[in-house]
Structure formats: C-alpha cells, structure tokens
Amino acid sequence: MTTTTDQTTMNPEVIALGDPNLSFSFAERRTMMNFIQTLILWILAGIAAIPLISVLYMLISRGGARISMSILTELPPAPFEQGGGIGNAIVGTLVMVAIASVISIPIGVLGGVYTGLINPNSRFSATVRFVGKVLTGFPSILSGVFVYAWLVIVMKTYSAVAGGLSLAILMLPTILLTSEQAFRMVPQRMKDAAYGMGCNATQVATRIVLPTALPGVMTGVMLAVAGASGESAPLLFTALFSNYWIGSFTEPTASLSILIYNFSAMPYENQIELAWTASLVLVLIVLVFNILSRSFGTRRV
C-alpha cells in the first residue's frame, strides 16, 4: 500500500513560518534602502575613478603620440636638439630593479621562512616582523640618503649598484611580510601529514610548504618590483642620471623616473614630450608587474 504524506505534515516548521515571499519589490523598506546604498556606492566609486581615468587619458593621449621604436631605443637628446629617445633610461631602470631583486628577494624570502615557518613565535621573529612593518612606511628618500652616506661617498661616484641597493631596502619589507603570510597560510594538516609519512623538517619545508606558498611569495615579489620600478627619490642620491648607455655598474645610470623629473622641468617642447612618453612607458612597466602579481596570486598549487 502506497501512502502520500503532505510535506507540511512532516515538517511543522513550514506551517509555523509560512511560505517566504522572495519577490523583489521596491515597496519594501529594506529593498529600497539596499538600492539607495548600492547606488551611492556606485556614484562614490565613479567619483574616485575620475582622477585615475584623467591621468590615464593624459598619459595615453600625450605620451602615446610620440611613442615609437626609435624613441624606445635611442639616447636622450641635448637641450636644443630634436628627436632622441629614452632607451638608456629603460635599460637603466630594468638593471637597477634587477640588482635590487637579486639583493632583496633571497633575504626577504629566507626571512619569511624563519618568521613564518621555522620559529614564528620567538622574540626575534616578533622583532623582525615589527621592523618590517615599520619599514613599509619608511620614506623612500631616506633610503637614498642612507645609501648615499654609506656607499656613494665611499665609492666616490653615483652608480647602478647604489641605486639598486636603495631600491632593495624599499623592496625588502614587502617581500618579507608577504612571504611570511604565505608560509603561515599553508594548512597545518598538510605539514602534519608529511611528518606522519616520515618526512623531516627540511623535506617538509622544501617539498610541501615552499611549493604551496609559492604563489603568495611571487605575488609579494612582483608587488615589490612594481613599487621599486617607479621610485625616483632614492635614485637622485644614488644613481643620479646619465645621457649614455650603461657601461658599468659603478657609474651614474639613467632611469625613467629621473628622466621624467629632469625633462618635465625643461623649457623645451621636445624634452617635455619625451617626459610624457617616459611616463607612459613607466606606467606600462608597473602595470605588467601588477598583472603578474595578480596572476601569481590567483594560481593554486
């Protein structure tokens, strides 16, 4: 014998609560308030985006007008000359960022390994963590002054090495703190499972923790590189500028940010146009590094 039982008979809560009304109606107060608040947030977001859109529009319209392969590969012109390019500034920027990366990435990642994995609760780790957070708000010009006093004066010359070291000081806290967070976010059960299978601490760190935390570590590295690429204040004291191609790491070196600073103050239309083009190129370089950081951040191992 087959019997059919009403759902309301089996579930008394349905009778007590009744059939919920899920229809969308502006007559309800909470629906109207939700719509008004959403509209206000959209308006505020649009207002906040106006300066960014304006800057991008000016960069694309004025900087893109002169951009070409010759400008990207030639040397800057003399004050009264026409034409020229920003090739040496692009190369100098990439070289100094590379030097800064070679210095800061190993130190920052190893520091993150210690503070986030090996001994996260020690007093030394807490001190390193505190210093790293303080350095994130460190004025960039002070980094240049520090390297100028300890390296430029000793070497008696501005150089790409000094510029890279000043950028490394600014990159280090970002890499350290993001690496630490990436290592601490690795699930404890993965490490416990590895220990249970007979792995030692070194094998757990190299084969479990590091591969799992690698996307987070690379995100911090790319963000640090993007921030260092646009720095100008520390390079004024360390690398200065040069109108020639870089021939040695121990000589003054051109960079995009200093070229923009120098050329934008000149009373020559050609140099001002090159400054706009250099600004667009610098923004594109920073954009590439930010896109890479996003791609690493969304990757799952």
Secondary structure, 3 states (H helix, E strand, C coil): CCCCCCHHHHCHHHHHHCCCCCCCCCCCHHHHHHHHHHHHHHHHHHHHHHHHHHHHHHHHHHHCCCCCHHHHHCCCCCCCCCCCCCHHHHHHHHHHHHHHHHHHHHHHHHHHHHHHHHCCCCHHHHHHHHHHHHHHCCCHHHHHHHHHHHHHHHHCCCCHHHHHHHHHHHHHHHHHHHHHHHHHCCCHHHHHHHHHCCCCHHHHHHHHHHHHHHHHHHHHHHHHHHHHHCCCHHHHHHCCCCCCCCCCCCCCCCCHHHHHHHHHCCCCHHHHHHHHHHHHHHHHHHHHHHHHHHHHHHCCC
